[in-house]
Amino acid sequence: MRDDRRAGRFPRGAARVLAAAGLAVDAYLHVHLADRYDAVGESISQGTLFRVEAALAALAALLVLVWRRVPGDVFAWAVAAGGLALLLIYRYADVGTLGPFPDMYEPVWFRDKTLTVVAQAVAVLATVFLLLYRPRRTRPRGGRHAAY
């Protein structure tokens, strides 16, 4: 293996750990907060949506660490970016009830919400890095096998 490929392992490995850590914190905080939001909503509660987000984030963290393939990285990015987007939308805009989904407008910041934003942002940045940074695969001169 060439030095340029070996050198690419550390940044990608660090990005995988950061993405998984951000997603794990996201999952933990959503599980931790879910019971507080069980009363919000009629057909689907906000607590249920928090549990779904927690499950998706936990699965994404595992995929980023274990599977190490582009579809897993895309899934992890989608979970983190989607969760971050929804959190910010419902923080700053009163969207109201959308079909079976409750009105989740909450125009305040508190510690767990701030931690969730940071964790999701770290996961988004780390997964973007994983999706964009691909170390070059180079062949030795002279075809498949180098003459030594």
C-alpha positions, -999 to 999 in steps of 0.1 A, spaced: 0 0 0 13 34 -9 20 61 16 -7 84 2 -34 58 8 -20 51 43 -20 88 51 -57 90 40 -67 65 66 -62 87 96 -84 116 85 -111 93 73 -109 72 105 -111 104 126 -141 116 106 -158 82 112 -153 85 149 -165 121 150 -196 112 129 -204 82 151 -199 102 183 -221 130 171 -248 106 160 -245 87 193 -250 119 213 -279 128 191 -295 94 198 -289 96 235 -304 131 238 -335 122 218 -341 91 240 -335 112 271 -360 139 260 -386 117 244 -408 111 275 -411 149 281 -427 153 247 -451 123 247 -481 146 254 -474 168 223 -495 155 194 -526 136 188 -520 107 164 -482 108 165 -466 123 195 -434 143 195 -420 118 219 -425 90 193 -407 111 167 -379 116 191 -376 79 196 -376 73 158 -348 99 155 -329 82 182 -332 48 165 -321 62 131 -292 81 147 -280 49 165 -282 29 133 -264 55 114 -236 56 140 -232 18 137 -231 20 99 -205 47 98 -183 27 121 -189 -9 109 -200 -9 73 -178 19 60 -195 22 26 -209 52 7 -245 43 12 -240 41 50 -222 75 50 -251 90 29 -276 76 54 -256 90 83 -255 124 66 -292 123 59 -301 115 95 -278 142 109 -287 169 84 -324 161 85 -324 162 123 -305 194 124 -327 210 98 -359 201 116 -345 213 149 -336 247 135 -369 250 116 -390 242 146 -368 266 167 -373 296 144 -406 290 126 -440 280 138 -449 256 110 -480 243 128 -495 208 126 -486 190 94 -509 160 88 -504 135 116 -473 153 128 -477 176 159 -468 213 161 -433 211 174 -425 248 175 -403 256 205 -387 291 203 -362 286 232 -327 273 236 -318 250 265 -288 228 273 -300 196 257 -312 213 226 -279 231 222 -259 199 227 -281 182 201 -274 210 176 -236 207 182 -237 169 179 -257 169 147 -235 196 132 -204 176 140 -219 145 124 -230 165 93 -195 180 88 -178 146 94 -200 128 70 -196 155 43 -158 150 47 -163 112 43 -184 117 12 -160 142 -4 -125 131 6 -114 99 -12 -77 92 -11 -63 84 -46 -58 49 -55 -26 47 -75 -10 17 -93 27 12 -93 44 20 -125 45 -8 -150 10 -22 -147 -5 -43 -119 27 -54 -102 59 -34 -97 92 -50 -105 114 -51 -75 
